[in-house]
Amino acid sequence: MADLKEQLHSDHMVLNMGPSHPATHGTVKFLLTLDGETVVKMEVEIGYLHRGFEKMCESVTYANVFPYTDRLNYCSAIMNNIGYAVAVEKLCGIEATDRCNYIRVVTNELSRISDHYTNIAAAALELGALTAFIYFVEAREIVWDLLEKVCGARLTSNYIRIGGLMCDLPPGFDDDLQVSYKKLDSLFEDVDKLLTKNRIFLDRMRDTGAISKEDAISWGFTGPCLRACGVDYDVRKQHPYLVYDRIDFDIPLGTTGDNFDRYLVRMEEIKQSFRIIKQAMKDMPDGPINVANPYMRAPAKPDVYSRMEEMIAHFKMVIDGLKPPVGEVYFPTEAANGELGFYLVSDGTGKPYKCRVRPPSFTMTAAMEDMCKGGMLADIVPTFDMINMIGGECDR
């Protein structure tokens, strides 16, 4: 038999996986070298989307960048809005009001929950768990209904403003939340029972796509994928922003850094996000939602229609744009997939000289070969699902 193996010669198979759906979401291609079904080598190729986010930002005013940020991670658009807004506010040296920051926390965590629902649902679906997918998509729709009540949009919200918000929370929003909690808790329990101890799900997720904490840090991992390796790093704790330093919540950690731990971390983060929302709603202060300076924040429509000074400020904001002092800033926030940072350079004009985004999924996509090499071809899809690569932020 040994002689037979030596005499039989076969070359490795080279296979193009993607960029078409369903394997790689239409925006990434994996050039695979396979020995049977074992991954020997894997080259990750991005660049099929051509979003051009950073270059487009240079040609519009600071305020007009918001619709572009919506389309970075479109599963949690408000988190991108907030990341950009706090970076511009730091550049301008302004502080949002307390009520504004509490509302930002509530909408931020609703967006995180929606993102985790989408990620877990899609991962389950691509492993054949259609029922779990339907349950979490239903839960996501309930969260999007809540966000729609806040700002009128479900997916790309354009809700956050520099120095404030588009509008306050609608009347009765806390009652809407209370009603939603019961249904969302029920759907969460259903998915938990369907997946967490499911023999097929465990076999497909456990010990696949694993990475050590040292390698994860070296690659620049952040978010749930880093915490699944046991690294206790969350921007909300290490570098608090908004009012996260006033809120009590825990950071779930894994131990193995595999796909199953990434799943468990996200499931626990959903619980913690609800915990944050309940505290923020309970402690929500009264007061304005926007800074008082009309040259930093576009004035309200009734004021524009009735007062000359506000009309002048409105015209200047639309035509010239907000003009931060000359300088540069970087501000990190904890998005659903990890550290989302905006690096801004101002030359004193109404348009950003440079707007660089640090997307969390970019570094994890680059590490796909390390996570998949030596594994099976079938393990690529669950690994790619659980890093939650979003083409809109990865291809800028």
N, C-alpha and C positions, 0 to 999 in steps of 0.2 A: 504493500500500500504506500509506503514511504517513497519507493522508486517511482510509483505511478504519479504521485503528487509532484515529484521533481520533473518528470517528463512532460506533464501537462502544463502548458503555459497559457496564461490569459492576461491581457492588459486590463488596467483599471478602466472603468467606464466613466466618461465625462458627460455630465448631464446639466442642461440649463433648466433651472427651476425658477419660474417666474419670468418676466414681471407680471404676467396676467393673473387675474383672480382664478381660483380662491387662494392659491398658495401664498402669494406675497403681496396682496393688496394693491397690485397694479403699479407699484412705485419702486420696487426693489427686485433685483435678480440675484440668485445664488448660482455661481458656477461651481458645480460639485464634481469632485473626483471620488468615485465609489469603488470599493472592493466588495462586490455583491451588494449588500444593503448597508454596509458600514461606511461612514463618512471618513475618507482619508484626508481630504483637503476641501476647503470651502472659501471661495472668494465672494465677498459681498459687494455688489455694485448698486449704488443709489444714483439718483439723477434723472429719473424718468418723469418727474412731475414739473420741474422748472417753475417753482412758485415765485421766485424773485422778490421775496418779502423785503429784504434789507435794502435793496436798490430802490424799490418803489417808495420806501419811507423817506428817501432823500428828496423826493419831488412833491411832497404834500406837507401841509402844516402839521404841527405836533398833534392837534386834536383829530385830524383826518387820518391818523395812523390806526385808530381804534378798529375800524372795520377790517383792516388787514390782520390785526392781532387775533380777531375772532376766528380767523381761518388758519391759525397755526395748529393748535390742538382743538379741532372743532367739536370734540366730545365734551370739552369743558371750557367753553369760550370765555366765560367770565374770569377764570383764573388767569388767562392771558391778558385780558383787559386790566386786571388788578396789577399784575407784574409790571406792565408798561406804565400805568398811571403812577404807581409809587416811585418808579425810577424818575419820571419827569418831575414829580413833586420834590424829590430829593435834589434834582438839578436846579429847581427854582427856589428851593429853600422854604417851601410852604408845608403846612401841616393840615391834613384833613380834619374835619370835626369828629367828635367822639361818636355821634350817632351814625355818621357816614362810615366810620371804621367798623362799628358793630354790624351794620347792614352788609358791608363788604365781607365780613367774616361769614355771615349766614349764607350769602349767595356763593361765596367761595367754597364752602363745605358742601352745599347742595351740588355744585359742579363736580367736586371731587367724588361724591357718591355716584353721580350719573356716569362719570368716567369709569369708575370701578365696576359698576353694573355692566357697562358696555364691554369692558375687557373680559370679565369672567363669563358673560353670556356668549361672546364670540368664541372664546377658547373652548367652552363646553360644546358649542355647536360644531366646531371643526373636529371634535373628537366623537361626534355622533350623538351628543346629549341634547336633542332638540327641545325636550320639555323644559330643562333648566334654562335654555336660551329664551324660551317664550316667557317664563316666569320673570326673569330679570329684565327683559325688554319691557314687560308690563310695568315693573317697578320703575324703570327709567322714564317711561311715559308719565308716570305720576309725578316724578321730580320735575320733568319738563313742564308739566301743567302748572306747577308751583312757580317756576321761573317765568312762565308766560304771564302769570298774574302780576308778577313784579314789573316786568319791562315790555311785555307785548310780544316777545320773541322766544322761541324754544331752543333753537340751535345756535345761531350766530346772533348774540344778544345786543352787542354795542351798548351795554348798560352803564359801564363805569365812565366817569369823566375825570379830567385833570382837576383836582381840587374838590371832587365831589361825585355826585351820581346824577343820572338822567332824571330820576324821580324817587320819591320816598316809597316805602312799602305800602301796598294797598290796604285799605281798611279791612279788618278781619283776617289778616294774613296769618296771625298766630292760631286762630281757630282752624284755618285751612291746614296748617301744619299738624295740629293735633289729630285731625281726622285722617290725614295721610299716614301718620306714624303706625296706626294699627294695621293697615293694609300692607305697608312696606315691611313691617316686622313679620307678618304672616308669609309674605313672599320670600323673605330672607330665610326663614326657617325651612320653607319648602326646598329651596335650592341647597341649603346646608345638608338637609337629610338626603337629597338626591345625589350629591357629589362627594361630600367630605369623607364618607366611609364606603364609597362605591368601589368595588373591586377593580372594575375596568378603568375608572378614572384614576385610582391610585397607581395602577400598573403603568399607565401612560404618563403620569406626571412625576411620581416619586423617582428620585435619582436620575432624572433626565435634565439636561441643560444646566447642570450644576457648575458653580464657579466658587473659588475660595474667596474669603474676605480680602486677602492680600491682592489677588488678581483683580477683584472688583474695584478696589480703591485705585489700583494702578491704571485701570481702563477709564476711571472717572465716573463710575456708577454713582447714582444718587437715588433717592426715593425708595419705593417698595422693593425693588430688585437689590439694592444695597442692604436694606434692613433685613431682607430674607437671608443674607449671609451672616447676620448677627451684629452688624455695625450700627450702633445707636447714633444715627445722624438724621436730624430733621431740621430744616431751616426754621420752622416755626418755634422750635425749642432753642436751637443754637444761636440763631440771629433773629429774635422775635420782631415782628412787624405787625401793623394794624393793632389789634388788642389781644394777640395770642398770649402775651405774658400775663394777662389777667384771667385766663381761662384754664381750668384743670382738665387735662386729658393725658392719655398714655400713648406711648409709641410702641406698637407691636414689633417684635423681633423674631426672626427665624434662626435656624442653626446650620442648615445644610447648604443654603443658597441654591436649591434646585427649584424646579417649576412648581412643585407642590407647596413649598414654603412661600413662594411668591403668591400663590393663590390664598394661602392661609393669612398672610400679612394683609392682603387687600380686603379679605372678608372682615378681619378685625378692624381695619381702618374705617370701614363703613360704619361699624358700631361707634367708633370714637368720633367720627364726624357728626353723627346724630347727637352724641353727648355734647359736642361743642355748640351745635346749633341751639339746643335746649338752653344751655347756659347763656348764650349770647342774646337770645330772645327774652330770657328772664331779666337780664341786666341791662337791656336796651334803654339808653337814656333818651330824653326828649331833646329837642333843639334842631338847629338847621342841619341840612345834609350837604351844603356847599360852603366853600370859603366865601367870605364877604367881598373880596376884591373882584370887581367885575372885569378887570383886565387879566385876571388869572383864570377865571371861570366864566363861561358865557352866561349872561344874566337870564333869568326866567322869562318866558314868553310874555306873560302879563306885564312885566316891568318894561320890556322892550317896546310893547305896544302903547305904553302910557307915560313913559318918562324919557326925556331927551337924552340924559346922560347914559342910560342903559342902552338906548338905540345906538349912540355913538360907539359905546364899548362893544356892542354886538357887531357892528360893521367892521371895527378894527380887528376883532377876533377872527371874523370870517375871511377878511381880505388879507391882513398882514399875518395873522396867527399869533399865538403866544410866543414871547421872545425871552427865553431864559438867558441868564448871564453866560458869558463865555466860560466854558469848562467841560469837564467830563465826569460821568458817574457810572458805577455799576451797582445794580441792586438785585439780590437774589430773592426768590420766593419759592415756597414749596408747592409745586404743582402736583397733579395726580401721579405723574410718572417720575417726579424727582425735581431737582433744582432747575427752575426756570429763571434765567437771569437776563436782564437787559443792560447793555452797555451803550450809553448815549454820549455823543460829542456835540456840543453846541458852539456855533461860531457867532452867536448873538442875533441871528436872523430868526424868522418865524418857522423855518424848516430845519429838521435835524441834519447836521453835517454828516453824522454817521449814526445808524441804529443797528447795533449788532445784537442778535438774540442767541442765548445759550440754551438750546433745546435739550431736555433731559434724555430723549430717546436716541439722540445721535450717537452718543458714546456706546450705548448698549447694542445698537445695531452693528457698530464696528467690531464688537466683541463676539459676534455670533459664531465665528469659526472656533474660537477658544471654547465656547460652550457646547458646540455640536461635534467637534472633532473626536473621532473614536466612538461616537454614538451611532444610532441607527438612522436611516433615511426618514423613517416615520416620526422620529423625535424632533425633527426640524420644525414642523408646524406648531406643536405645543410650545416649544421654546420661543419661537417667533411671536406667538400669541402673548406669552406671559411677559415679554419685555415691553409689549404694547407699543410697537413702533407706529407713530402717526406720520404719514407722509407729508402733511402740511407743514409740520415744524422741522422735519428732518431734511427735506429738500427746500432750501430757502431761496 
